[in-house]
Amino acid sequence: MIDIADRLTATHREVRAAETAEFGLVLRRRFPAPPATVWAALTDADRLARWFAPVTGDLRADGTFDVADQVAGTVLECAAPHLFTVTWGSDNVVVTVRMAPDDQGDTVVELVHTGIERDGAVRHGPGWDVAIAGLERFLADDVKPEPAAWRASTEVQTFAQHSVSAWVKATEVSGVATAEELTDAVRDCLRRLAPDLTGPAA
């Protein structure tokens, strides 16, 4: 079961504006596992398939990869077990994952997704929230059902709905956009991540 309130409050969310027309989102979450364990879950194709999606290609520096039914990219930086940076669908969209141990031996993971549009935090942030929940599940050795079926469950779709609201709030707080300006992004994200809980298109 997903503790929605706990998942929402345990994750730090931030929306950043650049001097250009590009924007970024930030997620930060602590995991009860050492950095080497989290690194392996994030960079090993066999492990990724068990919590995220099937990934093919080369996940070493300068390698290229494909995430099934999602995006292709290039590995820009790969410094185990602390830094992993990739392009995400296009050369100007970059996802950076940083990992650092805390004083209890747990791992703080920060994901930064840059090069997105003004409403991009609402379009992309909830998907990363669901991914982070999947990673937490994997690290707890809770791997059934498989990722696609788990994401399609009512509890995950409900979590995604709440995540969308959290990213709307984070975007408003940042001053990047108002709730009214995010209407289309909210609708599109809910149709993608919570289709069984979202009404048909008008």
C-alpha positions as a LaTeX table, in Angstrom:
\begin{tabular}{lrrr}
\hline
Residue & $x$ (\AA) & $y$ (\AA) & $z$ (\AA) \\
\hline
Met1 & 0.00 & 0.00 & 0.00 \\
Ile2 & 1.12 & 3.55 & $-0.73$ \\
Asp3 & 0.91 & 5.94 & 2.21 \\
Ile4 & $-0.02$ & 8.93 & 0.07 \\
Ala5 & 0.40 & 11.55 & 2.78 \\
Asp6 & 3.80 & 10.19 & 3.76 \\
Arg7 & 5.03 & 9.99 & 0.17 \\
Leu8 & 3.89 & 13.50 & $-0.59$ \\
Thr9 & 5.47 & 15.09 & 2.49 \\
Ala10 & 8.70 & 13.04 & 2.39 \\
Thr11 & 9.60 & 14.35 & $-1.07$ \\
His12 & 10.93 & 17.88 & $-1.55$ \\
Arg13 & 9.62 & 19.51 & $-4.75$ \\
Glu14 & 10.92 & 22.69 & $-6.32$ \\
Val15 & 10.39 & 24.51 & $-9.61$ \\
Arg16 & 13.19 & 26.66 & $-10.99$ \\
Ala17 & 13.16 & 29.40 & $-13.60$ \\
Ala18 & 16.19 & 30.23 & $-15.71$ \\
Glu19 & 17.06 & 33.53 & $-17.38$ \\
Thr20 & 16.17 & 31.86 & $-20.67$ \\
Ala21 & 12.76 & 30.48 & $-21.52$ \\
Glu22 & 13.72 & 27.11 & $-20.02$ \\
Phe23 & 12.58 & 25.83 & $-16.65$ \\
Gly24 & 13.47 & 22.97 & $-14.33$ \\
Leu25 & 12.08 & 20.79 & $-11.59$ \\
Val26 & 13.79 & 19.31 & $-8.56$ \\
Leu27 & 12.85 & 16.31 & $-6.42$ \\
Arg28 & 14.74 & 15.29 & $-3.30$ \\
Arg29 & 14.08 & 12.12 & $-1.29$ \\
Arg30 & 15.88 & 10.03 & 1.35 \\
Phe31 & 16.07 & 6.25 & 0.92 \\
Pro32 & 16.97 & 3.75 & 3.67 \\
Ala33 & 19.79 & 2.18 & 1.65 \\
Pro34 & 23.48 & 2.95 & 1.03 \\
Pro35 & 24.48 & 4.92 & $-2.09$ \\
Ala36 & 25.98 & 1.88 & $-3.82$ \\
Thr37 & 22.65 & 0.04 & $-3.59$ \\
Val38 & 20.67 & 3.00 & $-4.92$ \\
Trp39 & 23.25 & 3.58 & $-7.67$ \\
Ala40 & 22.87 & $-0.01$ & $-8.87$ \\
Ala41 & 19.08 & 0.33 & $-8.94$ \\
Leu42 & 19.38 & 3.48 & $-11.07$ \\
Thr43 & 22.08 & 2.41 & $-13.51$ \\
Asp44 & 21.75 & $-1.35$ & $-14.01$ \\
Ala45 & 19.37 & $-2.30$ & $-16.83$ \\
Asp46 & 18.19 & $-5.51$ & $-15.15$ \\
Arg47 & 17.31 & $-3.64$ & $-11.98$ \\
Leu48 & 15.69 & $-0.74$ & $-13.84$ \\
Ala49 & 13.34 & $-3.18$ & $-15.58$ \\
Arg50 & 12.13 & $-4.38$ & $-12.19$ \\
Trp51 & 10.97 & $-0.98$ & $-10.94$ \\
Phe52 & 11.05 & 1.59 & $-13.76$ \\
Ala53 & 10.92 & 0.29 & $-17.34$ \\
Pro54 & 12.93 & $-1.85$ & $-19.75$ \\
Val55 & 16.08 & 0.02 & $-20.78$ \\
Thr56 & 18.38 & $-0.98$ & $-23.61$ \\
Gly57 & 21.74 & 0.43 & $-24.66$ \\
Asp58 & 24.88 & 1.53 & $-22.85$ \\
Leu59 & 24.48 & 3.26 & $-19.49$ \\
Arg60 & 28.14 & 4.26 & $-19.24$ \\
Ala61 & 29.49 & 7.75 & $-20.02$ \\
Asp62 & 28.90 & 8.71 & $-23.68$ \\
Gly63 & 26.64 & 5.69 & $-24.16$ \\
Thr64 & 23.16 & 5.93 & $-25.67$ \\
Phe65 & 20.04 & 4.26 & $-24.34$ \\
Asp66 & 16.34 & 3.78 & $-24.94$ \\
Val67 & 13.64 & 3.63 & $-22.27$ \\
Ala68 & 10.83 & 1.46 & $-23.63$ \\
Asp69 & 7.83 & 3.48 & $-24.86$ \\
Gln70 & 9.28 & 6.67 & $-23.35$ \\
Val71 & 12.48 & 8.37 & $-24.51$ \\
Ala72 & 15.99 & 7.91 & $-25.84$ \\
Gly73 & 19.04 & 9.68 & $-24.49$ \\
Thr74 & 22.79 & 9.93 & $-24.06$ \\
Val75 & 24.75 & 9.48 & $-20.83$ \\
Leu76 & 26.64 & 12.72 & $-20.18$ \\
Glu77 & 28.14 & 11.90 & $-16.77$ \\
Cys78 & 28.47 & 8.62 & $-14.90$ \\
Ala79 & 30.46 & 8.88 & $-11.66$ \\
Ala80 & 29.59 & 5.97 & $-9.39$ \\
Pro81 & 27.99 & 6.11 & $-6.92$ \\
His82 & 27.19 & 9.80 & $-6.81$ \\
Leu83 & 26.33 & 11.38 & $-10.18$ \\
Phe84 & 24.40 & 10.25 & $-13.25$ \\
Thr85 & 23.43 & 12.76 & $-15.96$ \\
Val86 & 21.60 & 12.03 & $-19.21$ \\
Thr87 & 19.81 & 13.81 & $-22.02$ \\
Trp88 & 16.12 & 12.99 & $-21.97$ \\
Gly89 & 14.46 & 12.90 & $-25.37$ \\
Ser90 & 16.43 & 15.82 & $-26.81$ \\
Asp91 & 19.87 & 17.34 & $-26.34$ \\
Asn92 & 18.56 & 20.40 & $-24.48$ \\
Val93 & 16.53 & 18.41 & $-21.94$ \\
Val94 & 18.75 & 17.00 & $-19.20$ \\
Val95 & 18.07 & 14.82 & $-16.16$ \\
Thr96 & 20.70 & 14.79 & $-13.41$ \\
Val97 & 20.58 & 12.43 & $-10.44$ \\
Arg98 & 22.85 & 13.09 & $-7.48$ \\
Met99 & 23.27 & 10.72 & $-4.54$ \\
Ala100 & 24.90 & 11.38 & $-1.18$ \\
Pro101 & 24.97 & 9.50 & 2.13 \\
Asp102 & 23.51 & 11.13 & 5.21 \\
Asp103 & 24.82 & 10.75 & 8.76 \\
Gln104 & 22.71 & 7.61 & 9.26 \\
Gly105 & 24.03 & 5.78 & 6.22 \\
Asp106 & 20.88 & 6.38 & 4.17 \\
Thr107 & 21.00 & 7.95 & 0.71 \\
Val108 & 19.64 & 11.35 & $-0.25$ \\
Val109 & 18.69 & 11.35 & $-3.93$ \\
Glu110 & 18.21 & 14.61 & $-5.84$ \\
Leu111 & 16.74 & 14.53 & $-9.34$ \\
Val112 & 16.92 & 17.68 & $-11.46$ \\
His113 & 15.07 & 17.80 & $-14.80$ \\
Thr114 & 15.96 & 20.91 & $-16.84$ \\
Gly115 & 15.07 & 22.27 & $-20.25$ \\
Ile116 & 11.34 & 21.84 & $-19.74$ \\
Glu117 & 8.53 & 24.23 & $-20.62$ \\
Arg118 & 6.85 & 26.68 & $-18.21$ \\
Asp119 & 4.23 & 24.12 & $-17.18$ \\
Gly120 & 6.72 & 21.25 & $-17.40$ \\
Ala121 & 6.89 & 20.56 & $-13.68$ \\
Val122 & 3.22 & 19.60 & $-13.73$ \\
Arg123 & 3.63 & 17.59 & $-16.94$ \\
His124 & 6.73 & 15.69 & $-15.79$ \\
Gly125 & 6.98 & 15.95 & $-12.01$ \\
Pro126 & 4.17 & 13.50 & $-11.18$ \\
Gly127 & 5.75 & 10.88 & $-13.43$ \\
Trp128 & 8.99 & 11.24 & $-11.50$ \\
Asp129 & 7.05 & 11.02 & $-8.23$ \\
Val130 & 5.60 & 7.71 & $-9.35$ \\
Ala131 & 9.07 & 6.56 & $-10.40$ \\
Ile132 & 10.49 & 7.52 & $-6.99$ \\
Ala133 & 7.70 & 5.53 & $-5.34$ \\
Gly134 & 8.60 & 2.58 & $-7.56$ \\
Leu135 & 12.26 & 2.88 & $-6.57$ \\
Glu136 & 11.35 & 2.91 & $-2.90$ \\
Arg137 & 9.23 & $-0.18$ & $-3.45$ \\
Phe138 & 12.09 & $-1.95$ & $-5.23$ \\
Leu139 & 14.61 & $-1.12$ & $-2.51$ \\
Ala140 & 12.19 & $-2.63$ & 0.02 \\
Asp141 & 12.16 & $-5.82$ & $-2.11$ \\
Asp142 & 8.48 & $-5.33$ & $-2.97$ \\
Val143 & 8.52 & $-6.13$ & $-6.69$ \\
Lys144 & 5.08 & $-7.64$ & $-7.34$ \\
Pro145 & 3.14 & $-6.82$ & $-9.36$ \\
Glu146 & 5.53 & $-5.85$ & $-12.16$ \\
Pro147 & 5.97 & $-2.10$ & $-12.79$ \\
Ala148 & 3.37 & $-1.56$ & $-15.54$ \\
Ala149 & 0.63 & $-3.35$ & $-13.60$ \\
Trp150 & 1.61 & $-1.54$ & $-10.41$ \\
Arg151 & 1.42 & 1.87 & $-12.11$ \\
Ala152 & $-2.02$ & 0.99 & $-13.48$ \\
Ser153 & $-3.38$ & 0.16 & $-10.02$ \\
Thr154 & $-5.98$ & 2.41 & $-8.42$ \\
Glu155 & $-3.70$ & 3.27 & $-5.51$ \\
Val156 & $-0.90$ & 4.50 & $-7.78$ \\
Gln157 & $-3.30$ & 6.45 & $-9.97$ \\
Thr158 & $-4.72$ & 8.06 & $-6.82$ \\
Phe159 & $-1.21$ & 8.90 & $-5.68$ \\
Ala160 & $-0.55$ & 10.46 & $-9.10$ \\
Gln161 & $-3.62$ & 12.67 & $-8.71$ \\
His162 & $-2.30$ & 14.02 & $-5.41$ \\
Ser163 & 1.16 & 14.44 & $-6.92$ \\
Val164 & $-0.27$ & 16.61 & $-9.69$ \\
Ser165 & $-1.80$ & 18.88 & $-7.05$ \\
Ala166 & 1.54 & 19.03 & $-5.21$ \\
Trp167 & 3.35 & 20.10 & $-8.39$ \\
Val168 & 0.72 & 22.73 & $-9.14$ \\
Lys169 & 1.35 & 24.16 & $-5.67$ \\
Ala170 & 5.14 & 24.04 & $-6.13$ \\
Thr171 & 4.84 & 25.82 & $-9.47$ \\
Glu172 & 2.61 & 28.52 & $-8.00$ \\
Val173 & 4.98 & 29.04 & $-5.06$ \\
Ser174 & 7.89 & 29.46 & $-7.48$ \\
Gly175 & 6.04 & 32.19 & $-9.35$ \\
Val176 & 6.61 & 30.39 & $-12.65$ \\
Ala177 & 2.89 & 30.00 & $-13.44$ \\
Thr178 & $-0.54$ & 30.28 & $-11.86$ \\
Ala179 & $-3.00$ & 27.45 & $-11.37$ \\
Glu180 & $-5.10$ & 28.81 & $-14.23$ \\
Glu181 & $-2.07$ & 28.69 & $-16.55$ \\
Leu182 & $-1.51$ & 25.05 & $-15.63$ \\
Thr183 & $-4.97$ & 23.76 & $-16.54$ \\
Asp184 & $-3.93$ & 22.04 & $-19.78$ \\
Ala185 & $-0.88$ & 20.46 & $-18.14$ \\
Val186 & $-3.00$ & 19.13 & $-15.27$ \\
Arg187 & $-5.53$ & 17.61 & $-17.65$ \\
Asp188 & $-2.90$ & 16.00 & $-19.86$ \\
Cys189 & $-0.94$ & 14.57 & $-16.94$ \\
Leu190 & $-4.02$ & 13.11 & $-15.28$ \\
Arg191 & $-5.09$ & 11.43 & $-18.51$ \\
Arg192 & $-1.65$ & 9.86 & $-18.77$ \\
Leu193 & $-1.05$ & 8.81 & $-15.17$ \\
Ala194 & $-4.58$ & 8.37 & $-13.80$ \\
Pro195 & $-6.70$ & 7.43 & $-16.83$ \\
Asp196 & $-9.16$ & 5.29 & $-14.87$ \\
Leu197 & $-9.87$ & 8.14 & $-12.46$ \\
Thr198 & $-10.10$ & 10.90 & $-15.06$ \\
Gly199 & $-13.20$ & 11.72 & $-17.06$ \\
Pro200 & $-13.20$ & 11.50 & $-20.86$ \\
Ala201 & $-11.95$ & 14.40 & $-22.90$ \\
Ala202 & $-14.51$ & 17.05 & $-23.64$ \\
\hline
\end{tabular}
